[in-house]
């Protein structure tokens, strides 16, 4: 079931995100975050922008949200998207379902453009976004360093119509 985030989802979301921090290059954060920090992040986003979780057996197994891409007023119709799934629930189509709900919600709120900033080696996320109609619009070489490895970033864009 996909539903709007609630503050009681913080523990699950923190656990999912910290797994990525500790074991992947898919986020450039390098230190795990606390539930209190995640609660603050969620509280800053969900009152103003779409934020959804995927729940299976009463447990959050994934989440996605949109937030401002840039702070200048002229960018107000463009949002950046984020999606993460627990390790056991990847490859089952849940990321696609989450993103479809997010895209629909963004359209309904008259946003014009969505941007996904993806670590280029994250081929699953690149593929997901392409299947959802996003187009790769940039590729930045060696802009992040994690686990002793230089990482590229690709930006994907979806114009909402």
Buried (B, 14 or more C-beta within 10 A) or exposed (E): EBEEBEEEBBEBBBBBBBBBBEEBBBBBEEEBBEBEEBBEBBEEBBEEBBBBBBBBEEEBBBBBBBBBBEEEEEBEEBBBBBBBBBEEBBEBEBBBBBBBBBBEBBBEEEBBBBBBBBBBBBEEBBEBBEEBBBEBEEEEEEEBEBEEEEBBBBBBBBEBE
